[in-house]
């Protein structure tokens, strides 16, 4: 399955994440059914556009220097991104929303969405 590329968005450095993509899902497979088994982990990674290095990430079990993404419904693969800081330097980043069947993100991910974000 190829991920869906969403339109590029802009964000002002230092602003809270309020105007970007805030809700994803519910997801479905090629037959329109919810994916199986249920989602145990979700990450939204932001990589530098030029070097493809990880710059920041949101996930459902954030650690130091990570933001939060909430699993609303694990069976339907539905996620929310709450208001929060997005500490990226000025520039352009690629992002991807990835889901996992293991809560430690150890299994191969499924990438559902990708896009660009311009930090001004």
ZIHUTA-V926053 format. One record per residue. N is the residue number from 1. RES is the residue in one small letter. PSI is psi in whole degrees, 0 to 359 (* if undefined). OMEGA is omega as a letter, one per 30 degrees, with the letter a starting at -180 (NA if undefined). D_FIRST is the distance of its C-alpha to the first C-alpha in Angstrom with 2 decimals. Layout:
n=N res=RES psi=PSI omega=OMEGA d_first=D_FIRST
n=N res=RES psi=PSI omega=OMEGA d_first=D_FIRST
//
This chain:
n=1 res=x psi=130 omega=l d_first=0.00
n=2 res=x psi=141 omega=l d_first=3.79
n=3 res=x psi=157 omega=l d_first=6.50
n=4 res=x psi=130 omega=l d_first=9.33
n=5 res=x psi=121 omega=a d_first=12.49
n=6 res=x psi=159 omega=l d_first=15.54
n=7 res=x psi=148 omega=l d_first=19.07
n=8 res=x psi=148 omega=l d_first=21.17
n=9 res=x psi=161 omega=l d_first=23.72
n=10 res=x psi=150 omega=l d_first=27.13
n=11 res=x psi=139 omega=l d_first=28.84
n=12 res=x psi=128 omega=a d_first=32.42
n=13 res=x psi=132 omega=l d_first=33.15
n=14 res=x psi=343 omega=l d_first=34.90
n=15 res=x psi=155 omega=l d_first=33.79
n=16 res=x psi=151 omega=l d_first=32.15
n=17 res=x psi=100 omega=l d_first=28.49
n=18 res=x psi=328 omega=a d_first=29.19
n=19 res=x psi=356 omega=l d_first=27.87
n=20 res=x psi=193 omega=l d_first=24.37
n=21 res=x psi=125 omega=a d_first=21.28
n=22 res=x psi=343 omega=a d_first=22.73
n=23 res=x psi=134 omega=l d_first=20.59
n=24 res=x psi=138 omega=l d_first=16.93
n=25 res=x psi=179 omega=f d_first=15.88
n=26 res=x psi=151 omega=a d_first=16.17
n=27 res=x psi=162 omega=l d_first=12.44
n=28 res=x psi=157 omega=l d_first=11.26
n=29 res=x psi=188 omega=a d_first=8.83
n=30 res=x psi=336 omega=l d_first=8.52
n=31 res=x psi=1 omega=a d_first=12.25
n=32 res=x psi=5 omega=l d_first=13.25
n=33 res=x psi=154 omega=l d_first=14.26
n=34 res=x psi=144 omega=l d_first=14.23
n=35 res=x psi=154 omega=l d_first=12.10
n=36 res=x psi=144 omega=f d_first=14.51
n=37 res=x psi=184 omega=a d_first=16.37
n=38 res=x psi=158 omega=a d_first=17.38
n=39 res=x psi=132 omega=l d_first=16.56
n=40 res=x psi=342 omega=a d_first=19.32
n=41 res=x psi=149 omega=l d_first=18.57
n=42 res=x psi=138 omega=l d_first=17.14
n=43 res=x psi=144 omega=l d_first=17.75
n=44 res=x psi=110 omega=a d_first=17.85
n=45 res=x psi=141 omega=l d_first=18.80
n=46 res=x psi=118 omega=a d_first=20.87
n=47 res=x psi=147 omega=l d_first=21.34
n=48 res=x psi=138 omega=a d_first=24.07
n=49 res=x psi=320 omega=a d_first=22.96
n=50 res=x psi=320 omega=a d_first=25.32
n=51 res=x psi=353 omega=l d_first=25.10
n=52 res=x psi=30 omega=l d_first=21.74
n=53 res=x psi=143 omega=l d_first=23.81
n=54 res=x psi=123 omega=l d_first=23.10
n=55 res=x psi=328 omega=a d_first=25.56
n=56 res=x psi=159 omega=l d_first=24.95
n=57 res=x psi=151 omega=l d_first=22.67
n=58 res=x psi=142 omega=l d_first=22.61
n=59 res=x psi=172 omega=a d_first=21.85
n=60 res=x psi=355 omega=l d_first=22.98
n=61 res=x psi=67 omega=a d_first=25.71
n=62 res=x psi=143 omega=l d_first=27.05
n=63 res=x psi=200 omega=l d_first=29.51
n=64 res=x psi=136 omega=l d_first=31.81
n=65 res=x psi=36 omega=l d_first=30.61
n=66 res=x psi=153 omega=l d_first=27.44
n=67 res=x psi=182 omega=a d_first=26.81
n=68 res=x psi=135 omega=l d_first=25.74
n=69 res=x psi=137 omega=a d_first=22.71
n=70 res=x psi=130 omega=l d_first=23.45
n=71 res=x psi=110 omega=a d_first=21.46
n=72 res=x psi=317 omega=a d_first=22.88
n=73 res=x psi=106 omega=a d_first=21.31
n=74 res=x psi=326 omega=a d_first=19.50
n=75 res=x psi=325 omega=a d_first=18.68
n=76 res=x psi=359 omega=a d_first=17.23
n=77 res=x psi=63 omega=a d_first=15.48
n=78 res=x psi=131 omega=a d_first=17.92
n=79 res=x psi=148 omega=l d_first=19.37
n=80 res=x psi=148 omega=l d_first=22.37
n=81 res=x psi=112 omega=a d_first=23.70
n=82 res=x psi=166 omega=l d_first=27.52
n=83 res=x psi=133 omega=l d_first=30.07
n=84 res=x psi=164 omega=l d_first=30.50
n=85 res=x psi=147 omega=l d_first=31.37
n=86 res=x psi=88 omega=a d_first=28.79
n=87 res=x psi=67 omega=l d_first=30.83
n=88 res=x psi=142 omega=l d_first=29.32
n=89 res=x psi=163 omega=l d_first=31.73
n=90 res=x psi=133 omega=a d_first=32.01
n=91 res=x psi=189 omega=l d_first=29.34
n=92 res=x psi=137 omega=a d_first=25.75
n=93 res=x psi=148 omega=l d_first=22.80
n=94 res=x psi=152 omega=l d_first=19.05
n=95 res=x psi=157 omega=l d_first=17.42
n=96 res=x psi=139 omega=l d_first=14.18
n=97 res=x psi=121 omega=a d_first=13.67
n=98 res=x psi=141 omega=l d_first=12.47
n=99 res=x psi=158 omega=a d_first=13.05
n=100 res=x psi=152 omega=l d_first=14.72
n=101 res=x psi=345 omega=l d_first=16.23
n=102 res=x psi=138 omega=a d_first=19.42
n=103 res=x psi=344 omega=l d_first=21.67
n=104 res=x psi=8 omega=l d_first=22.61
n=105 res=x psi=27 omega=a d_first=19.10
n=106 res=x psi=341 omega=a d_first=19.73
n=107 res=x psi=163 omega=l d_first=16.56
n=108 res=x psi=136 omega=a d_first=13.41
n=109 res=x psi=164 omega=l d_first=11.68
n=110 res=x psi=120 omega=l d_first=8.40
n=111 res=x psi=118 omega=a d_first=8.50
n=112 res=x psi=318 omega=a d_first=8.37
n=113 res=x psi=149 omega=l d_first=10.91
n=114 res=x psi=166 omega=l d_first=12.89
n=115 res=x psi=187 omega=l d_first=16.25
n=116 res=x psi=148 omega=l d_first=19.83
n=117 res=x psi=131 omega=l d_first=22.91
n=118 res=x psi=119 omega=l d_first=26.41
n=119 res=x psi=123 omega=a d_first=29.07
n=120 res=x psi=* omega=NA d_first=32.49
//
